[in-house]
Amino acid sequence: MPWADTAARFLTAQEAMGGLWLFRTLFALSCLVKCGVETLRRYPAAYRPGTWLHYSVGLTWPGRRQPARSLVLAGHTLRWLAAAGLLCGTWPRLCAAVLALVFLAETRIYFRFHVNYFLLLAAILAIAPPLPTLADTVAHLPQGTDATWSYLQGFHGSRLCLVLIALTTSALYMGSAWRKLNRVFLDGTVVWSTLDYTLAQQHQRHYFDAWYPRALPRFLTAVPPGHALWRLTMGAVLIWEAVLPLLLLFPQTREAAVTGGVVMHLGFVFLSPLTLLPFAVVTTAAYLAFPAASPWG
């Protein structure tokens, strides 16, 4: 079939791997930050079957037992080691596969789409072509950033991984927009109730994860759901998430899409920096994959 041959040629075409190396590095750093945040907040140490993030949770898969505490602690240690190995470029495929398995085990405890996104990206990196190590790349830095980038771009491989990263990120955005397409999100009820709950439980929380003044949620909760402020803001977020992957595909709109996507994720980080920083870095780093994934370049 002609279309199948065309798709196969597109996916197996050789591509410069500088963008994939940079994505892998930022992904590994984000995994290390994620491990650090969870260690700082004592998530693994406080874990008991039936709990996560210091709260009681229901079974993700009813009828199946959650992992024992010893397995969770072992998985956390493995994630530290695998993320460090992936960052350094030491057995990167093995390290990425280990990360994918640990993230998969975490979904057995508590289902979060951020973790599933990391799981899929780690699985993609487990089949990535050979890339330079961190030490080799750093050794080229004295020659200047242009020479270092040229060194990285000198490595070539199939664009399959870049296409898969772009498709996974597109599915994340469009799936998120689809889930937001309901009245309780669009009129601001979801965000309003979350802020209201945070304020009500503030004295019981183990940490206050925000850079914004504590007066901000009080101001926002004073605006009732259904107000024009909520409708305009939530509607803009939904539309932007839905069209962002498409805008990233076209060279004419890519620069504006990257700027808008970075600003959106900076807003998320502003609201919850330690929790959302790894996710924001990885998601925006995935924009590097779209030029290779686009038929229009």
N, C-alpha and C positions, 0 to 999 in steps of 0.2 A: 504494500500500500504506500503510495507516494507520501502521504502525510506522516506515516510512521517513520519512513526513511528520513524525512526532513527533521522530525523531532529528534531522532537518534543522532543525526549529524550535529544538531544544535547542542544537545546535551553532552556529547563527547568531544566537542570542539575544544581545542587548547586555549587556555586563558591565563593571563598573568595572575600570580597568586599573592601579590602584595596585599590586596584587600582582604583575602581570606586569612593571611597571617595576622593582620591587624585585628580582625574580628576574633580570631582564636585567642589572641593575647588579652583583649578586653573581656572576652567571655571568662577566661581563666581568672583574671583579676576580680571580676564580679563574683565568681564562685568563692574566692577567698574572702572577699568582703562579707558575703552572705554567711559563710562559716563563722567569721569573726563576730558578726552581729548576734548570731544564734548562741555562740559561746558566751558572749558578754551578757546576754539575757538569760543564760542558764536553761535554754530550751532542752537540750539533750539531757543535762544532769537532772532536770526536774521531771523528765518524762516517766510516766507510768502507763501501762496499757489502758486505753480509754481516755487519755489526756493528750493534749498538745498545746504548745504556747501558753502553758499555765492554766488552761481551761479544759473542762470535760468536753469530749467530742463523741459523736456517735460513730459507729463503724462505717468506713467508706464502702466496704463490701460486706453487707450483712451475712452472717453465717461463717465468716472467717475470722480467725483470731488475729489480733494485732501483734506486731513483733515484741519480743521481750526487751526489757530495758538494756540488757547487755548488747543485743544486736543493734539497737539504735545508737549506742555509744560507739560501737565498732564501725558502724556506717558513717558516723560523723567524722571519726578519725580517718577513715578511708577517703572521705571527700576532701579533707584537708590535703592529704598526700597526693591524691589524683589531680586536684586543682593546681597544686604547686608543680607537679610533673608536667601538666599540660602547659603551664605558663613558661616553663623552662624549655619545653620541646623535647623532654626526655620520655621516650616511648609514648608519644602523643596519642596514638590510636588506642592503646591499652588504657591510658588515663581517661580519655574521653568515654570509653566503654564503661569503665568503673563508675564514673560520674553518672552516666545514664542509668546504671543499675541502682545506684544509691537514690537517685531522684525517683526512680520507679518504686523503690521500697517506701519512700516517704509518702507517695500517693496512697499507699495501703493504710497509712495512719490517718491522713487528713487530705482531702482532695482540694487542691488550689490550682487554678489555671496557670499561675506564674511558674509553679514547679513543673507542670506538664510542658510548658514552653521550654524551660531549661532542659528537661528530659529529651525532648525532640532535637534540640540543637546539639546536645552532647552526642546523641546517636548519629547525627549527621557528621560531626567532626571525627567520629570513630572510623569513617570511611574516607577521610580527607586525603588528598595526595601529599607526598612528602613536602615539608616546609622547613625553612631554616630554624635553627635553635635560637633561643633568646641570646645566648652568649655570642654566637656568630654575628647576630644582628647588631648587638651593642658594640662589638669590635669594629664595625664599620662607621659608627657614629663620629669618630674624630675626623672622618673625611667629609662630613657635612650631611645634612638631612637629605639633600637631593641625591647624593651618591648612595646613601643608605637605602632610600626608596628604590633607586635603580637596581640595587642589589636584590631587594625583595621581589621586584617586578621581573627579575631575571629567572625566577622559578615559575614554571608553567605546569598546568595540569588540567584535567577535565573540569568544565564549568558545572558539573552536576551538583557538587556541594553548594555552590553559590546559588544555583537555581532552587535547590531545596530550602536553603535558608530564607530566600525571598518568598517562596510559597508558604512556608511555615509562618513567617511574620505577617504576610497578607491574610492568612486564615485567622491569625490572632486578632488583628484589627477588625476584620469583617465580622468575625464571630462575636467580638465584644460589642460591635455596633448592633448586631442582631439581638443580642441579649438585652440591650438598653432600649430596644424599640417597644416600649410599653409605657403605660400612663404613669406608673409610680416612679419611674426614672425621669421621664420627660417633665413632670411637674415638680421635680426636686424632692419628692418624698424620701427617696433612698438616701441621698446625701444628707438631707436635713435630719432624718432619724438617726443616721450614723453619728453626726455631730452632736445631736441631742443626747444620745446614749453615752458618747465619750465624756461629755460634761457631767452627766449624772453619775458615772462610774469613776470619775477622775481620781477620787481619793482612794479607790481600790486598785488602780492600775499600777503595774510594776514599773512603768516608765512612761515618760511623756515624749513621744517621738514626733517632734515638730519644730520647725524653725519659726513659725509664725507666732505672733503675740497671742496669748491665751484669750485676749478680748475678741479676736477675730471670729472664733466659732460662736461666741455669745452674740455677736452682731448678726451672723448669718442665720442662727436659729431664731432670731427675732423676726426674720422675714419668713412668712408662712409658706408652706408648699402651695404651688399653684400661682405664686406671684410671677409677674413678667420677668423679673430678674432670674428666677430659677428656670423658667421655660426657655428663655433666650440662651442662657449658658448651657443647659443640658442639651438643647437642640443643636447648638453649635458643636459641642463635643461629639455627639452621635454622627452628625454629617461629616465632620472632619475625619473621624476614624474610618468611616465607610469609604471615603474617596482617597484617603492618603496613599494606600498601596497603588492605586491607579496613577496618581500623580507622580509617584516615584519611578514609574516605568518609562515615562516620556522625558527625554532630555530637556525639552522646552519648559517643563514644569518641575523638574527634579530639584533644582536649587531652592525654589520656594517651598516645596514639600519637605525637604530636609530641615529648612529653617522652622517651618511650622511644627514639624514633629518634635524637634528639639525643644522648642518653647513649650509645647504641650507636656512633654515629660519633665521639663524643669518645674512646671506647675505641680505635677504629681509629687516630685521630690520635695518641693517646698512644703506640701501638706504632710508628708511622711518620709523624711529623708533617709533614715537608716533602713527602714523596711523596703522602700521602693527604689533606692539608689541602684542596687545591682540590676534590677529589672529594667530600669530606665537606660542604663549604660548599654546593656546587651541589646535592647530593642533598637536604640538609635545606631548602635554599631552595625546592626543587621542591614541598615541602609546601604552599606558598602557593597552588598551583594546584588542590588537591583540593576546597576548598569550591565553586569554580565548576564543577568536573567532576562533582560529586555531584548526583544527582537529588533528594537529601534536603536540600541546602543546606549 
